[in-house]
Amino acid sequence: MELYIYNRNLELQGIIDLYTSFRWVRRYASPGEFELHCPLTSENLSLLPKDAIICKNDDDPEAGYVSYRGLSQDKEGKKVLVVKGKFLTGYLGRRIIWGTEIIKATTETAMRVLVSNNCITPQIAARKIDNLVLGDFGDYPETVDYQVNYKNLGDEVESLAAAADLGYRVRFDKELKQLKFEVYKGLDRSVNQTANPRAIFSQEYDNVLEQEYTESIGDYRNFALIGGIGEGSARKTVTIGDAAGLDRFETFCDQNNLSNEIEAKTVDGKAADVIASEESARVAAALTQYQEKAAELAAAESAYKLNKINAALAQDEMVAFMSGVYGNFTPDELVEYRRIQAEQGLLYAEWIYLWSLIQGNRQRLYWPLEPALAADTRFDWSKIGWTGSSWVYYDGLQNEVALARNEVENKKDYVTENAVVAVTGKTIMSDSEYQALLITKGTENLANAKEIVTFNGTINTAPNSNLQYRVDYDLGDIVTQSNDEWGVQLDARITEIEEVYEDVGMEINVTFGDDVPTLIDKIKQFKRG
């Protein structure tokens, strides 16, 4: 098998076809790895510098980058170059999650958002990983309420994938010179389903050369108490699980650093302080408009009021007429009443005219005012209206003032609520939202503390085997492993496939189910909480 070597710009540099050993380990929900032993020659040294990209053949989208080189010479003078590295998903481990991300969406969307924000379209240009793009969207339904800040991106993507039983990869598109990040899920090929051709591995079928079965509850946990912010009795907590008695395996998930503050962002990533500033500017403009219109209205009403009072006072017949209408009022009392009404914004002249219209007898009351009112051409009587409790003067300004006032009132709550956001870029989420985040963290914790049930096997790769690699089964597929002698049958996902290429040929070692966690796995889980 030939190995194709590319540089970081995804340009083909050469081909290696002479080597003593090549180990290629594919993993479903974590970065794979490889190890190459080849002659230590100047050509190989030149082809395989740090970060060189290795593909198994020209049409395989899987690839890895060199992260280790070792040069050695044995007693007989044989020189060997040992090259090790990770699959391209390992690039994600070179980034942290910059700032706080709060995502309520499908797990696939959350993984894509994290990768996009920190590798593809980061706010800091130097953080961009060239040629990395988002691949096809699988639209998987698993959901997550998620918050994270300043954690390793690779670890978080791996944790999300494990909790949702999803796989992820970076495919090398050689034609477009792109590295495509994708989330995927294998097919169900187990014995009890009918949608896909079944894949059953058993020595009875001669498609397995060696088998190893493992059960372990050493690190198993199925009930989690998750502690969030706060101290003592004020600490926010939730629980996951319902097991009881000896079947209950408890764990505490400390999430005291999981904040309930939200760094609010729009879909395009605009910062909350910018949003609040823009909204505040709009509110200020509305308030200014309201104040201007109110002043305009007050000035108009004041001018009209003064004009009408003076005109009415000059009309002796008005006072006499009012005496006639209100027989119990003296002329002085009527004038004082009129003055008080004028202060309240309701002129006698207006009242008499409008009352006459309501009564349907315009001539009886309107005639004494005809000279004064007709002389004031600045006033349009058609703009007088009854609100149900008082007469008001409609000249168009009132409507504008009301609209401006409504806009201010509608924005008032927003501005008040976001006063903190405008200063700190943060606001407080509800208790239910925060509990959902705690539950997600607890779910991730339990996903990494499952009961270990693993069937490892060396697969028969002979052409006459009834199951052919990458045709009848592949990484991520759910298949059935069985051993009649042991009385064991297991439907499990293929989580790892190790391909070994040596002089004697190719060997495939498959891990079915979750393997026993290594020390490094446990340290990563401890750091995540």
C-alpha positions in Angstrom: 0.0 0.0 0.0 1.3 3.4 -0.9 1.3 6.4 1.5 0.7 9.8 0.0 2.4 12.7 1.7 1.1 16.3 1.6 2.3 19.5 3.2 0.1 21.8 5.3 -1.0 23.7 2.2 -2.5 20.3 1.1 0.0 20.0 -1.8 1.2 16.6 -2.7 4.9 16.2 -1.9 5.6 12.5 -2.7 4.8 8.9 -2.1 6.3 6.3 0.3 5.9 2.7 -0.6 8.8 1.2 1.3 8.3 0.7 5.0 8.6 -2.1 7.6 5.4 -1.4 9.6 2.5 1.0 9.4 -0.3 1.1 12.1 -3.4 3.1 11.3 -6.0 3.4 14.2 -9.4 4.8 13.3 -11.7 6.0 16.2 -15.4 6.9 16.1 -15.6 9.6 18.7 -12.0 10.7 19.3 -8.9 11.4 17.2 -7.3 8.4 15.6 -3.6 7.8 15.5 -0.9 6.3 13.3 2.7 5.0 13.5 5.1 4.5 10.6 8.4 2.7 10.6 10.4 3.3 7.5 14.1 3.5 6.3 15.9 6.6 7.6 16.8 8.3 4.4 17.3 11.9 3.4 14.2 11.6 1.1 12.0 10.3 3.9 13.3 12.9 6.3 12.4 15.6 3.8 9.0 14.1 3.0 8.0 13.7 6.7 8.6 16.9 8.6 6.5 18.0 11.5 2.9 18.5 10.4 3.2 16.7 7.2 -0.1 15.0 6.2 -0.3 11.3 5.5 -3.0 9.5 3.5 -3.2 5.8 3.0 -4.1 6.1 -0.7 -5.2 8.7 -3.2 -8.9 8.2 -2.8 -9.2 7.7 1.0 -10.5 10.9 2.7 -9.0 10.0 6.1 -5.6 11.6 6.9 -3.3 12.3 9.8 -0.5 14.8 10.6 2.9 14.1 11.9 3.5 15.1 15.5 6.5 12.9 16.4 9.7 11.8 14.7 12.3 9.4 16.1 15.6 8.5 14.5 17.4 5.4 15.6 20.3 3.1 14.5 20.7 -0.5 15.8 23.9 -2.5 16.4 24.0 -3.7 12.9 23.9 -0.2 11.6 20.3 -0.3 10.4 18.7 3.2 10.5 15.0 3.5 11.1 12.7 6.6 11.0 9.7 6.3 13.3 6.9 8.7 12.6 3.8 9.1 14.8 0.8 11.4 14.6 -2.9 11.9 15.0 -5.8 12.0 12.6 -6.8 15.5 11.4 -9.5 15.8 14.1 -6.5 16.3 16.4 -6.2 19.8 15.0 -9.2 20.7 17.2 -7.0 20.1 20.3 -4.9 23.1 19.3 -7.7 25.5 20.1 -9.5 26.5 23.3 -13.0 27.7 23.4 -12.4 31.4 23.5 -14.9 33.1 25.8 -18.3 31.6 26.8 -20.5 29.6 24.5 -24.1 28.9 25.5 -25.9 26.6 23.0 -29.3 25.1 23.1 -29.6 23.1 19.9 -28.9 19.6 18.5 -25.6 18.1 19.6 -24.4 18.1 16.0 -25.1 21.9 15.7 -23.3 22.5 19.0 -20.2 20.7 17.7 -20.3 22.5 14.4 -20.7 25.9 16.1 -17.8 25.3 18.5 -15.6 24.3 15.5 -16.7 27.2 13.4 -16.3 29.9 16.1 -12.9 28.7 17.1 -11.3 27.4 14.0 -13.1 28.5 10.8 -14.6 31.9 11.5 -13.0 33.1 14.7 -13.1 36.8 15.7 -9.3 36.7 16.0 -7.9 36.0 12.5 -4.8 34.3 13.8 -6.9 31.5 15.3 -8.2 30.5 11.9 -7.1 27.0 10.6 -6.6 27.3 6.9 -8.6 25.1 4.6 -10.8 23.8 7.4 -14.6 24.1 6.5 -17.8 22.6 7.7 -18.9 19.5 5.7 -22.3 18.1 5.1 -24.9 18.5 7.8 -26.3 15.2 9.0 -29.3 16.6 10.8 -29.1 14.2 13.8 -31.9 14.7 16.4 -29.9 14.5 19.7 -30.2 17.8 21.6 -28.1 19.5 24.2 -28.3 22.5 26.6 -24.6 23.5 26.8 -22.3 26.0 28.3 -18.6 26.1 28.2 -15.7 28.6 28.5 -12.0 28.4 28.0 -11.9 24.6 27.7 -9.9 22.6 25.1 -12.0 22.5 22.0 -10.9 18.9 21.1 -11.9 17.6 24.5 -15.3 19.3 24.4 -16.2 18.0 21.0 -15.1 14.5 22.0 -17.3 14.8 25.2 -20.3 16.0 23.3 -19.9 13.2 20.7 -19.6 10.6 23.4 -22.7 11.8 25.3 -24.9 11.7 22.1 -23.3 8.5 20.7 -22.2 10.4 17.6 -18.9 10.2 15.6 -16.9 13.0 14.0 -14.2 13.3 11.5 -12.2 15.6 9.3 -12.3 14.5 5.7 -9.5 15.5 3.3 -11.1 16.6 0.0 -8.1 16.5 -2.3 -9.8 17.9 -5.3 -11.1 21.1 -3.5 -8.1 21.2 -1.1 -10.4 21.4 1.9 -10.5 19.7 5.3 -14.2 19.1 6.0 -15.4 18.7 9.6 -18.4 16.4 9.8 -20.5 14.7 12.4 -21.8 11.2 11.5 -23.5 8.1 12.8 -22.8 4.5 11.7 -25.4 2.1 10.5 -27.3 -0.4 12.7 -26.3 -3.9 11.3 -27.1 -5.8 14.4 -28.9 -9.2 14.3 -32.3 -7.9 15.6 -32.9 -5.2 13.0 -34.1 -5.5 9.4 -33.3 -2.1 7.8 -29.7 -3.0 6.9 -27.8 -6.2 6.1 -26.7 -7.8 9.3 -23.1 -8.2 10.4 -22.5 -11.0 13.0 -19.0 -11.7 14.1 -18.4 -15.2 15.5 -15.7 -17.8 15.4 -18.5 -20.1 14.4 -18.8 -18.1 11.1 -15.0 -18.1 10.7 -14.9 -14.3 10.3 -13.1 -13.7 13.7 -9.7 -15.1 14.4 -9.4 -14.1 18.0 -11.9 -12.8 20.6 -11.6 -11.1 23.9 -14.6 -10.2 26.1 -14.5 -7.8 29.0 -17.0 -6.6 31.6 -16.2 -4.0 34.2 -18.1 -1.8 36.7 -14.9 -0.4 38.3 -15.6 3.1 37.2 -19.4 2.7 36.6 -21.8 5.4 37.8 -25.5 5.7 37.0 -26.7 8.5 39.4 -25.3 12.0 39.5 -25.7 14.9 41.8 -24.6 18.0 39.9 -23.7 21.1 41.9 -23.7 24.5 40.3 -23.1 28.0 41.6 -23.7 29.0 45.2 -22.6 28.0 48.6 -24.2 25.8 51.3 -28.0 25.5 51.1 -28.1 28.2 48.5 -26.1 26.1 46.0 -28.0 25.1 42.9 -28.2 21.4 42.4 -30.0 18.8 40.2 -29.8 15.0 40.0 -29.9 12.5 37.1 -30.8 8.8 37.5 -33.4 6.7 39.4 -31.5 3.6 40.5 -31.9 2.4 44.1 -30.2 0.1 46.6 -27.0 -1.7 45.5 -27.8 -1.0 41.9 -27.3 2.7 42.6 -23.8 4.0 41.8 -23.5 7.7 42.8 -21.1 10.4 41.7 -20.9 14.1 42.4 -20.3 16.4 39.4 -18.8 19.7 40.6 -19.9 22.5 38.3 -19.4 25.4 40.6 -17.7 27.3 37.8 -20.7 26.9 35.5 -22.0 30.4 35.4 -25.6 31.4 35.0 -24.6 34.7 33.3 -25.1 34.9 29.6 -22.8 36.7 27.2 -25.7 37.4 24.9 -25.0 37.3 21.2 -27.1 37.6 18.1 -27.0 34.9 15.4 -24.1 36.7 13.7 -22.2 37.0 16.9 -22.8 40.7 17.7 -21.7 41.4 21.3 -24.4 42.2 23.8 -23.0 45.6 24.7 -23.2 46.7 21.1 -26.8 45.5 20.9 -27.7 47.4 24.1 -26.0 50.5 22.9 -27.9 50.4 19.6 -31.2 49.8 21.4 -30.5 52.6 23.9 -29.8 54.9 21.0 -33.1 54.0 19.4 -34.9 54.6 22.7 -33.2 57.9 23.2 -34.3 59.0 19.7 -37.9 58.0 20.5 -37.7 59.9 23.8 -36.4 63.0 22.0 -39.2 62.7 19.5 -41.7 62.4 22.3 -40.3 65.4 24.1 -40.3 67.5 21.0 -43.8 66.6 20.1 -45.1 67.2 23.6 -43.4 70.7 23.7 -44.9 71.5 20.3 -48.3 70.4 21.5 -48.0 72.4 24.7 -47.0 75.5 22.8 -49.9 75.2 20.4 -52.4 74.6 23.1 -51.1 77.5 25.2 -51.3 79.9 22.2 -54.8 78.7 21.4 -55.9 78.9 25.0 -54.7 82.4 25.5 -56.4 83.5 22.3 -59.7 81.9 23.2 -59.8 83.2 26.7 -59.2 86.8 25.6 -61.8 86.4 22.8 -64.4 84.9 25.2 -63.8 87.6 27.9 -64.5 90.2 25.3 -67.9 88.8 24.6 -70.4 90.1 27.2 -73.1 87.9 25.6 -71.1 84.8 26.5 -71.2 85.5 30.2 -74.8 86.5 30.0 -75.5 83.4 28.1 -73.7 81.2 30.6 -75.7 82.8 33.3 -78.8 81.7 31.4 -77.5 78.2 31.0 -76.4 77.9 34.6 -79.1 79.9 36.4 -77.5 79.1 39.8 -74.2 80.6 38.8 -73.4 84.3 39.1 -71.4 85.9 36.2 -68.3 86.1 38.5 -68.7 82.5 39.5 -69.0 81.5 35.8 -65.9 83.5 34.9 -63.9 81.8 37.8 -65.2 78.4 36.7 -64.2 79.2 33.2 -60.7 80.2 34.4 -60.3 77.0 36.3 -61.4 75.0 33.3 -59.0 76.9 31.1 -56.1 76.0 33.4 -57.1 72.4 33.0 -57.0 72.7 29.3 -60.7 72.8 28.5 -61.9 76.2 27.3 -65.5 77.3 27.8 -65.8 78.2 24.1 -64.8 74.7 23.1 -67.0 73.1 25.7 -70.1 75.1 24.7 -69.6 74.4 21.1 -69.0 70.7 21.5 -71.7 70.3 24.0 -74.1 71.9 21.6 -73.1 69.3 18.9 -73.7 66.5 21.3 -77.1 67.8 22.1 -77.9 68.1 18.4 -78.9 71.7 18.8 -76.1 73.7 17.3 -78.0 77.0 16.9 -79.2 77.2 20.5 -75.7 77.4 22.0 -73.4 78.2 19.2 -74.7 81.6 18.1 -73.2 83.7 21.0 -69.7 82.5 20.1 -70.0 83.0 16.4 -68.1 86.3 16.2 -65.2 85.3 18.4 -64.7 81.8 17.0 -65.2 82.8 13.4 -62.5 85.5 13.8 -59.9 82.9 14.9 -58.9 81.3 11.7 -55.9 79.6 13.2 -58.2 77.1 15.0 -59.9 74.2 13.2 -63.0 73.1 15.2 -63.0 69.8 13.3 -60.0 68.7 15.5 -62.1 68.7 18.7 -63.1 65.3 20.0 -64.6 63.6 23.1 -62.5 60.9 24.8 -65.4 59.7 27.0 -64.2 61.7 30.0 -63.0 65.0 28.5 -62.7 67.1 25.4 -59.4 67.0 23.6 -57.9 69.1 20.9 -56.7 66.9 17.9 -54.3 68.7 15.6 -52.2 65.6 14.7 -49.7 66.2 17.4 -51.5 64.1 20.0 -51.3 61.0 17.8 -47.6 61.5 17.2 -47.0 62.1 20.9 -48.9 58.9 21.8 -46.9 56.8 19.3 -43.7 58.2 20.6 -44.8 57.6 24.2 -45.7 54.0 23.3 -42.4 53.3 21.7 -40.6 54.6 24.8 -42.7 52.5 27.1 -42.2 49.4 25.0 -38.4 49.9 25.1 -38.3 50.8 28.8 -38.3 47.2 30.1 -35.6 46.2 27.5 -33.3 49.1 28.5 -33.8 48.4 32.2 -33.2 44.7 31.8 -30.1 45.3 29.6 -28.6 48.0 31.7 -26.2 45.4 33.1 -25.7 43.9 29.7 -24.6 47.3 28.3 -21.9 47.5 30.9 -20.8 43.9 31.3 -22.1 42.1 28.2 -23.9 39.7 30.5 -27.4 38.9 31.8 -28.8 36.2 34.1 -30.5 33.1 32.7 -33.6 31.6 34.3 -33.4 28.7 36.9 -34.9 26.3 34.4 -32.3 27.2 31.8 -29.5 26.9 34.3 -30.8 23.5 35.5 -30.8 22.3 31.8 -27.1 23.2 31.6 -26.3 21.3 34.8 -28.2 18.2 33.5 -26.1 18.3 30.3 -22.9 18.3 32.3 -24.2 15.5 34.4 -25.1 13.5 31.3 -21.6 14.0 29.9 -20.2 12.8 33.2 -22.2 9.6 33.3 -21.4 9.0 29.6 -17.8 8.7 30.6 -18.6 6.4 33.5 -20.6 3.7 31.8 -20.4 0.0 32.6 -17.7 -1.4 30.3 -18.8 -4.2 28.1 -16.3 -4.8 25.3 -15.7 -7.5 22.7 -12.4 -7.1 21.0 -11.5 -9.2 18.1 -8.9 -9.9 15.3 -11.0 -10.0 12.1 -10.5 -12.5 9.3 -9.6 -10.4 6.3 -9.3 -13.2 3.8 -11.2 -12.7 0.6 -13.5 -15.7 1.3 -14.7 -14.2 4.7 -18.4 -13.6 4.7 -17.9 -10.0 6.0 -15.7 -7.7 4.0 -14.2 -4.6 5.7 -15.7 -1.3 4.6 -18.4 -3.1 2.6 -20.3 -5.2 5.2 -19.1 -3.2 8.2 -17.2 -0.1 9.1 -16.2 2.2 11.9 -19.3 3.4 13.8 -21.6 0.6 12.7 -23.6 -1.3 15.4 -22.9 -5.0 14.8 -23.4 -8.3 16.7 -20.6 -10.2 18.4 -21.2 -13.7 19.7 -19.5 -16.6 21.2 -21.7 -19.7 21.7 -19.1 -21.4 24.0 -19.0 -18.5 26.4 -22.8 -17.9 26.1 -22.2 -14.3 25.2 -23.8 -12.1 22.6 -23.4 -8.4 22.3 -24.8 -5.7 20.1 -22.3 -2.9 20.1 -21.0 -0.1 18.1 -17.6 -0.4 16.4 -15.7 2.3 18.3 -12.2 1.6 17.0 -10.5 -0.2 14.1 -6.8 -0.8 14.1 -5.2 -1.6 10.7 -1.7 -3.0 10.8 0.4 -3.3 7.6 3.6 -5.4 7.8 5.5 -7.7 5.6 3.2 -10.6 6.4 0.2 -8.7 5.2 -2.7 -6.7 6.7 -4.4 -7.3 10.1 -7.5 -5.7 11.4 -8.3 -5.5 15.1 -11.7 -4.2 16.0 -13.1 -2.8 19.3 -16.8 -3.4 19.8 -18.3 -1.2 22.5 -16.5 1.1 25.0 -13.0 0.1 25.9 -11.7 0.3 29.5 -10.6 3.9 30.0 -6.9 4.6 30.1 -5.2 6.8 32.7 -5.1 9.7 30.2 -8.9 9.2 29.6 -9.5 9.5 33.4 -7.3 12.6 33.7 -9.2 14.3 30.9 -12.5 13.5 32.5 -11.3 14.8 35.8 -10.3 18.1 34.2 -13.6 18.4 32.5 -15.5 17.9 35.8 
